[in-house]
Amino acid sequence: MSNRALAPREPSGPEGPDLPQAADCAAMRWADGVLTPVRERLVEEEPLAVEIRYARSGQEVRKLLSVTMRTPGDDADLALGFLYCESLIEGPADVLGWESLAENARGERIATWSVRLAAPPRAQGVERVSRGLLTSAACGLCGRTSLEGLRVSAPGAPAYAPAIPGALLLELPERLRQLQMLYPETGACHGAGLFDASGVPLVVREDVGRHNAVDKVIGAALRAGVTLPGQTLVLSGRAGFELVQKAAAAGISLVVSVGAPSALAVRLATQASITLAGFARNGRFNLYTQAGRLVGEGSRA
């Protein structure tokens, strides 16, 4: 399966697209009581600051929102998806441009993706998002004092929620795996993919953090003009609350994960009318919400 039909990546210079990165590492492998020197490929993990810029009363304002541990690459997608899922922008039209900086708004020497907004965001939204500045690669909600104020976009049924055959749903995690570039090298990278109702891949991104991979997918879709409502989000790992929350914010109608969902993720999927499938592997999957969207499926009591 080729990557060529997927949403394009942001150019990063003469070297080409802004691809995720891996690094060589020396290690010792133990097998049958014997240690042998080996060379491994490990996924990179580095901090990225996301900040916004906007004009207020004729003055430029720079505001640091988050510092996240991520896999370098696709940083424009990550920043745009993050801002969208946090309801600080409603779409690409709210963004005048972006640039990569070596220093953030606090003067700290750290890789920074600075996004210039067309208008000042709501003050309460900025305060809510920047309340917990440090975000780990493990959880997009780490550092938050509570779930209060998170964008839980649950307007009822998504604008477009197509039915899907169970056999097709089961194929999607393997289709995602075939399009991952970094995971086969490192074994330590999460993947997320956006697929249409026919199972055609639209966007695939990878990152050491689950939430970063999803932000990159949503940001890439927004930049490429790919419609989000009605699409399917496929996750290489578990379906935590923060990932279903991002799907709800984007109007995605179906989330498929290789691993388990959390109980809170199931409750949110129910509230947002998202079809949520988990444990999609080894020829079967569990369906937790909206079972009526499967076509041509029987049921057994």
N, C-alpha and C positions, 0 to 999 in steps of 0.2 A: 504494500500500500504506500503510495507516494505522498510526500508532504507538499507537493507543488500546488495542490488545490486549496491549501489552507490559507487563512488570513495572513498577510505579509507581516514581517517583523520590521521594527524601526531600524534604519541604517545607523551604524555606529562609527563609520569612517571608511577609509580605504580597505580595511580588512574585510568588510562585508557586514552582514546582519548582526544584530546584537543577540548572539546566541548564548544559552546557558553554558556554564563552564565546569570542567573537571580538571583535576591536577594529578600528576604522578606522585606516588608515595612508595617508599621502601617499607617492606614488612617481612615478618618471619611467619611461615605457615607451618602449623603442627599437623602432622598426619601419621598415624601408626607409630607414635613415639619418636618421630624424627622431625627436627626443625629444618626448613629449607627457605633460603632467601627468595622472595618474590617481589614483583613490582605490581602495585595496585593502582587503579584509577579511583579517586575519591571526589565526591561532589564538593564544590566550593561552597562556603557559607561565610558571608560578610555582611556587615551592617549597611543599611541604606536609610538615609533620612528622607522623608517626604514632607515638603513644605509647599505652601501656597503664597502667591503674590497677587496683590490687587491694589487699585487706587482708591483712596478715601480722602475726600476734601483736598484733592490735588497732591497728596503725598502717597508714596509707595509704601505699602505695608507688607512685611515678610513674616509669615507665621509658620513655625515648626509644628507639624501635626503628629508625626510618628517616626520612630526609629525601629526598623524591623530587621531581623536577621533573615537574609534571603540568599538564593543562588544568583550571583551576578548574571545579568542578561534579561532582556525583555523588561527593562526597568520602566520604560514609558507606559507599557501595558499595565504593569503593577500599580503605578501611581494613579493612572486614570481609573482603573477598576476599583481601587481603594476609595477614591473620592466619590465615585458613583454609588458604591455599596453603602457608604456612610452618609449618603444624601446631601453631600456638599455641592454636587453638580447634578444636573438633570440629563446631561448628554454632552457630546463633543462641542456643541455650539457655545457652551459656557466656558470653554477653554480657548484662550487666545494663542497659547504656545507653551512650550516647556524647554528646559535646558538642564544639562548635567553640570553640577558644580562640585568643587572640592571642599566647600565649606558651607555649613548650614546657617540658618538665621540667627543662631546663638553664637556664631563665630567658631564653632567646633570643626576641626579638620576631619570630616567624614564625607564619604560619597553621598551626594544629595541630588534628588530629582526635584527640581523647582518648577511648579506649575503656575502659569500666569492665568488668572481668572478674568472674565469679562466684567464681572461686578462683584462687590463684596459679598461674601457668604453670610448667612444668618449667624449672629454672634453666639447664640446658644448652641448651634451646631458645631462650631469650631471648638467651643469650650468642652462639649461632650466628647468629641473625638480626641482632643489633645489631653484629656484628663489623665490617661495612662499612656505616657509617651513611648515607653519601651515595649515592643511587641516581640515575643520570641517566635522562632520558626515553628514552634509546636502548636500555638494557639493564637488566633487572631483577636481574641478577647482578653489575653493576659494583660494585667496592669489596670484593667477597668475595675472600678470599685463596686459595680453592680451591673445587672442587665438593664437597668432603667435607661431609657433614652436611646437604646440601640435601634437602628432602623429595622424594624420587623414589618416589612411591607406585606400585608396580608389582606388585599382588597377583595377577597373572595376568589372565585375561579380566575385563572390567568386568562388574558384576552384571547388566547388561542391555545387549546390543549388537545392536540390530535391523539387519536388512539394509536396503539402500537401492538404488534404481535409479540407474544411472549418469547418466541424463538429469536426474533430480531433483538429484543431487549438483552437477551443473554449473550448475544454476539458482541455487544458494544464494548465491554471491558477488554476483550482481546483485540478489537480494532484500535482501541486507545493504546494498548501495550505495543502494537506494531508500529505506531507512529511516535513513540517515545524514543528520543535519541540518547538522553543522558542516563536513563535507568539501566540499559544493558551494559553500559560502561562501569557504573558505580554501584548499582543495587541499592542506592540510598536516596532516591529522588522520587517525590510524589508527582503524579501526573493528573491533569484535568483536561477534559475535552468537551467541546460543544458539538453536538450532532443534530442533524435535522430529522424530520419524521421518517425519512427513508433510511436512516442510519448512515448518511453521508457525513464525514467529518468536516467541520467548518473551521474550528480553531483547536489546536492542541498546545499546551504549555506545560513546563515542568519547573519544579522548585523544591528546595529542601523543606519548605513549609507548605502544608496542605492549603492553608488560606491564601498564601501568596500565589500558588498555582491557579487557584480559582480567580483571584483578582486579575492575574495576567490574562486569563481567558476572557473575562468580561471586558477588560480594557482593550484587548486586541479586537474583540467583536465591535465595540463602540467605534474604534478608529477606522475599521474596515467597512463600517456601514452594515454589518451583519445584524439582522433582526434577532433580538433576544427572546421576546415572548413566544411561547410555544415550542422552544427548542429543548433538547435533552442535555443535561450536564452529567458526565460520567467521571467518577472518581476512582483513583487507583487504590485508595485505602478506605478508611471508615467515613461515615457520614455524620460528623458532629454538628451541633447546633449552629456554629458559626458558618458552616458551609451551606446548610439549608437556608440560613438567613440571607446569605448572599444570593442564592438562587431565587428566593422570594423577592428580594429587592430588584432583581433583573427581570422578573416576570416569567422565569423558566418554569415549565410545567411538569418536568420529569427529572428526577435525580436518581442515578443508578450508582451504587457503590459496591466495590469488591468486598469490603468489610461490613461491620455492623453499624447501624445507626445508634444514637443515644435515645433515651426515652424523651428527652426534651426536643430533640430533632424531629421525632415522630409527631409530637404535639404541635410543633410549629408547622410541619408539613400539612397536618390536618387543617390547621387554621388557615393556611395559605392556599389550600386546594392543590397542593403539589403531590403528584404520584411519587412515592418514595420506595425504592427497591434496594435491598441489601443482600449481602452474601451471594452476589451474582458470580458464581464460579462453579466448576465441576458439574455443569449440566443442570443447575437449578438456581433459584433465587427466592428470597422472601419478599412479599409485597405487604407493606405496612399501611398504605393509604390509597384511596382512589382506585380500587381494584377494577372498577368498571371501565377503565380506560384500556384494558387489555382486550384485544379483538380476537375472536375465534378461539377463546379459551373456555373449557368446561370447568366445573368445580365438583369436589367430592366432599361430602360432609364428614 
